[in-house]
């Protein structure tokens, strides 16, 4: 039996029972679609996490002041002055693999205004290295310099959202902004964020877009601080490539505990550890969803076998006639395997289409990121084809083992 004739007979047989064929296809369609949608969303989540973690700095360790009420803060200050520049210098001189740092101090803000608008954002004093360590690109202008920092210059960098609020016309560079009672000149505007995520593994993100940044010395010299406030709100340490951030974080924690007399007035954030935790969570999600999708494909395969066994019974006389005119057992096997394989292939192709549509619908309604994964499509389609062949073998063998004479006598 020629392959072209076999394929023609296969398609004709499937077309003869359209509803039954369609119902058999559904298991394959849903299974392949679920695998593709799940892996696409997983891939998108991983890429989104990588983009998000860039704003924290994958090679950074972030130390933040722990918030406390006035009574607790008063008790803490008896033993610890909070985060300070001396903590940074101690870490840089004591710990290995630290290649840079930035410091940050929040300002008690009651007004941020321009001649064109008013902002409800925050003002923060930072060292010039803050922008680089936080991976914050500029849309216009440039960062303030070490000279600005040294002389406490009255300059500022605006986040994208604050720039749009204070200067709706888009002419922020060179303009004046008043923070509380101090006028500052805008020298730079940050670009829009890579990601719209406001939180990652419980850590708040994205506040830079509605913030004003000024040199740290400007914040120290020209703005009053709360009496019990620490010198710094937070600082970042940048590590060398291939360094063990977990080990350095433990050493830093030990150092700070000694300097702060074991007072728990700071929090350590290790972005690399957060990313590892995110990947582990995503991997568990992928495994669970793969099992669910795999069960759907298995059910689809069982459906193929069930329909093919029913087809053998329906076509018993046809099988006997084929054997009588010279068809071999091998020809019969190939014919039935070809039918189950065709069902799987068609189901797989429709499943790819369904998976793409499902991914887009989930992304649209949930706001999740989707990234197309070619390996996911190839893998799911290959498994679908394999299941089609595997579950078609038994019915094909049953058909080939029918006795031609008995088959011709069947009503």
Order of alpha helices (4+ residues) and beta strands (2+ residues): alpha-alpha-beta-alpha-alpha-beta-beta-beta-beta-alpha-beta-alpha-beta-alpha-beta-beta-beta-beta-beta-alpha-beta-alpha-beta-alpha-alpha-alpha-alpha-alpha
